[in-house]
């Protein structure tokens, strides 16, 4: 196995870990945010539209971290800059 193969193996493993951790943390955060929003609406139903609007903005911001992790994983798998660097360093 040459250096390029090891870089590809490490990239696939890291992409898997990135997706795993990058989806679990936002899922837990979204669940907690929704739970707190529903508790707030139950206590003060008059301001439900404001809480709902704030919740949707917050959920979008939380979900963006999962999307960033997905993008990084796709870059690691399909457009890894380290493969070209290893190839030029190896003389290929």
C-alpha positions in Angstrom: 0.0 0.0 0.0 1.4 3.4 -1.0 0.8 6.8 0.7 -2.1 7.6 -1.6 -4.0 4.5 -0.5 -3.4 5.3 3.2 -4.6 8.9 2.6 -7.8 7.6 0.9 -8.5 5.1 3.8 -8.0 7.9 6.4 -10.2 10.2 4.4 -13.0 7.7 4.3 -12.8 7.0 8.0 -12.6 10.7 8.9 -15.6 11.5 6.6 -17.6 8.8 8.4 -16.6 10.2 11.8 -17.4 13.8 10.6 -20.9 12.8 9.5 -21.5 10.8 12.7 -20.5 13.4 15.2 -21.7 16.2 13.0 -25.2 14.8 12.9 -25.6 13.6 16.4 -24.7 16.9 18.1 -27.1 19.1 16.0 -29.9 16.5 16.5 -29.5 16.7 20.2 -29.4 20.4 20.1 -32.5 20.7 17.9 -34.4 18.4 20.2 -33.5 20.5 23.2 -34.4 23.7 21.5 -37.7 22.4 20.4 -38.4 21.1 23.9 -37.6 24.4 25.5 -39.7 26.3 22.9 -42.7 24.0 23.5 -42.3 24.5 27.3 -42.2 28.3 26.8 -45.3 28.2 24.5 -47.1 26.1 27.2 -46.3 28.7 29.8 -47.0 31.8 27.7 -49.4 31.0 24.8 -49.8 34.7 23.9 -46.3 35.0 22.5 -46.3 31.7 20.6 -45.7 33.4 17.2 -42.6 35.1 18.5 -41.2 31.9 20.1 -42.0 29.9 17.0 -40.2 32.4 14.7 -37.2 32.5 17.0 -37.2 28.7 17.1 -37.2 28.3 13.3 -34.2 30.7 13.0 -32.4 28.9 15.8 -33.1 25.5 14.2 -31.7 26.7 10.9 -28.6 27.9 12.5 -28.1 24.7 14.4 -28.8 22.6 11.3 -26.1 24.6 9.4 -23.4 22.9 11.4 -24.6 19.5 10.2 -24.6 20.8 6.6 -21.0 22.1 7.1 -19.9 18.7 8.3 -21.6 17.1 5.3 -19.7 19.4 3.0 -16.4 18.7 4.7 -17.0 15.0 4.4 -17.8 15.2 0.7 -14.6 17.2 0.1 -12.6 14.6 2.0 -14.1 11.8 -0.2 -14.3 13.4 -3.6 -11.9 16.3 -3.8 -9.2 15.6 -1.2 -6.3 18.0 -1.6 -3.9 15.7 0.3 -4.0 13.0 -2.4 -2.5 15.3 -5.0 0.1 16.5 -2.5 1.1 12.9 -1.7 1.3 12.1 -5.4 3.7 15.0 -6.1 5.8 14.3 -3.0 6.1 10.6 -4.1 7.2 11.7 -7.6 4.1 10.6 -9.3 
